[in-house]
Amino acid sequence: MISSEQIPNNVDLASNKRLQRALEHWQPRYLDWWREMGPQDFQDHHQVYLRTAISVDADGWAHFDFVKLPEYRWGIFLAEPVKDRVIGHGDLMGKPAWQEVPGEFRNQLRRLIVTQGDTEPASVEQQRKLGSKCPSLYDLRNLFQVNVEEGRHLWSMAYLLHSYFGRDGRDEAEDLLARTSGNADKPRILEAFNEPIDNWLDFFMFTMFTDRDGKSQLMSLSESALDPLARTTRFMLTEEAHHMFVGETGMSRIIERTCQLMKAAGGVAEDVRRQGGIDLPMIQRHLNFWFSRSLDLHGSEISSNAASYFSNGLKGRAREETFQDHTVVDTYYDMEVFEGGQLRRQEVLMRKAMNEVLRDWYVGDCQAGLDRWNKVLENYGLSDRLYLPDKKFGRGIGIYSEFHFTPQGESISAEQWERKRQEWLPSVEDKEYLLSIMVEPIFEPGVFANYIAPPRRGINRLPVNHEYVRTEA
């Protein structure tokens, strides 16, 4: 029988025998998935200095200790309830939040939870081989922290499916472990989570941009009328912040090292690669790719599903409380569309534009992170700057997906796109070069690969040269 020691939780698992039996059935399947698809070669003979949530209070949600990865205690935590919480947006605004799933919204809510849940194991699968190329023990530990917390987020979604959706939910929870990132027969639901991540530049870009999409999606779900979903995602956001920290600071350190190599080469960008570093044009190409892929995760610009989610109270806007109008029945959103080969502005009913509202919030959040990267370039006295490509660039979903645009948003032909795409997106040669400078992992405490600068400080007030991952004799 599952105990609170095995699965730390604040949902009183011990008193719910049906749920307990369901999770007892699911847990060994999860562990089988983790051993098969989790971090390769680091399962049984390494102790990792990890943060484990053991409660939601200030003293318990961040407990640090060494642990073997398969023995990590994945828990189920919901943020503390808000007394007398009411629905904060849509047609049902002001009515009591739901503690159970209304039958008329069952399919929509299940779809939202499954789609979110599917992203959590997918990223673990994408990153499973990165440990053998790690640039330092500090970074290896951060990779594993991201991995185990994505696993815990999978537990959160599986808990909701088991608790509120009966047999259908149990089947969906099983399928979360059956699909695999990049699998030709049973791929993950969203395309960005089927992209291979076999080098650390891709990993840091993914955690910067794709995990930031995760933040915006979790923020919108935290406004849900279904209170258990809102409370679950609110707690998940506390851990998601670390994932974005890993991506943003990891890239900042790569950029800092690139600056150092450029200064050593007299400011010549091409010489960075000759010194074994990662040049700024290559960084920009990877930025273009992951930012555009992550924009797609927000869905189509004009969406009746988005309108339905908002009107029914299932999904709100990021920081819904900051808006004045929470029903937006007759409100319009100004957006750019592409029709007849021409770009023009169009007023769209805001409810149908909710994906674009969230996407615009996401772009602003990304730009703030990019400004911090460019500050590194500025501090080194370089005139080069990184930039976010236009929202129309490289899109695979939505109103721009059938057309081609430059990173500056100018419309071009398919022929022009084919001629120029390797200037704008990662090439085969880029990937081969990145793998060539990541052949040997760095396992010596305090030592860092040539292409990345050390961090300013270590983890949990420990020194940078601490042995964050230990190999057992």
C-alpha positions, 0 to 999 in steps of 0.5 A, a space after each residue: 500500500 502506498 504511504 505518504 512516505 513513498 508519495 509525499 502529498 497533501 491530498 489525504 491519499 490514505 483516506 481515499 482507498 479507490 484513488 490509492 489503489 489506482 495509484 498503486 497500479 500506476 506507480 510501478 508503470 511510472 517507475 518502469 517508464 522512468 528507468 527506460 526513458 529517464 536519464 540514461 546511464 545515471 539511474 543506479 550508481 549516482 547520488 544527485 543533490 536534489 531539491 524535493 518537495 515534501 510539503 507546500 509550506 515554506 519549510 517543506 517545499 524545497 528540501 535538499 539532499 543526495 538521492 538516487 534518481 529512481 528513489 526520488 520521492 515524487 509527490 502530489 501537491 496542491 497549493 493551499 485552497 483559497 477560502 470561498 474561491 469563485 470563478 474569476 472569468 467568463 460566463 460563470 464569473 462569480 459563481 463558486 469554483 468547482 470541486 468536482 468536474 461538471 459533466 458538460 465540461 468533462 471532455 474539454 477539461 480532460 483534453 486540457 489536462 492530458 495535453 498539459 500532462 503529455 508535455 511533462 514526460 516528453 521533455 524527460 525523454 527528449 533530454 535523456 542522453 544529455 548527461 553523457 555530454 554535460 559541461 559540468 557537475 553543476 549543470 548535470 545536477 540542474 538537468 536532473 533537477 529539471 527531469 525529476 520535477 517534470 516527472 512530478 508534474 506528470 504525477 500531478 496530471 495523473 492524479 487529476 485524471 485518476 481522481 476526477 475522470 474515472 475509467 477514462 482518466 485512468 486510461 489517459 494516465 496509462 497513455 501518458 506513459 505509452 507515447 514517446 517523444 519522436 516515436 513514429 507510431 505514438 509520438 507526443 501530442 505537441 510537435 515541439 516535444 518530438 524534437 530531439 535535444 542531443 546537445 546543451 545549446 538546444 537544452 538551454 534554449 528549450 528550458 528558456 523558451 519552451 518551459 516559458 511556454 509551460 509557465 504561460 500555460 500553467 498560469 492560464 490553467 491556474 485561473 481554472 474554475 476547476 479548483 483542484 486543477 487551479 491549485 495543482 498548477 499554482 504549485 507546479 509554477 513554483 518548480 517551473 521557475 527553476 526550469 526557466 532559470 536553468 535555461 536563461 542562466 545557462 544561455 547567459 553563461 554560454 554568451 559570456 564565454 562567447 564574449 570572452 572568446 570574441 575579445 580574445 580574438 579581437 572581436 571576430 565572431 568567426 574565430 569563436 568556433 576556431 577556439 571551441 566556443 559557440 558563436 553568436 550567429 549559431 546562438 541566434 539560429 537556435 534562438 529562432 528555432 526554439 522561439 518559433 516552435 514555442 510560439 506554435 504551442 499557444 495554438 491558432 491565432 483565432 480559435 473557437 476552442 480558446 473562446 470556449 475555454 475562456 467563456 466556460 471558465 476552464 482557462 483564463 489569461 495569465 494574471 487574469 486579476 490584472 485585467 479590468 474586464 473578465 468577461 470580454 463579451 463585446 471586446 475586440 483584439 487587434 492583430 495582424 493577419 495575412 490574406 491575399 498575400 498582404 499583411 493587414 490589421 484585423 479586429 477579432 473578438 477577444 474570446 476567439 483571440 485568447 491564444 494570441 493574447 497569451 502568446 503576446 504575453 509570452 513574447 513580452 516575457 521572452 523579451 525581458 529574458 533576452 534583454 538580460 542576455 544582451 546586457 552581457 554583450 553590452 557589459 563586454 563592450 560588444 555591439 552585437 545583439 540577439 533578437 526575437 524573430 517576428 511572430 510570423 517566422 518559421 511557424 508550423 501552426 496558425 494563420 502564418 503556417 502556410 507562408 514564409 517570412 524572414 526573421 524580420 517578418 517580411 513575406 518571401 516566396 518558398 524559393 527564397 525561403 529554401 535559399 535562406 533558411 540555413 542562415 536563419 535556422 540550425 543546420 546539420 553542420 551546426 549540430 555536428 559542430 556542437 556534438 564535436 565540442 561536447 564529446 567528453 563530459 566534465 565530471 570534475 567538481 568546479 571544472 567547466 567545458 570550454 564553451 560555457 562560463 561558470 555560474 556566479 554562485 552554487 546551489 543552496 548556498 553551496 560553492 560552485 565547485 561542490 560535488 553535486 553528483 557523486 558516483 558510487 564506488 
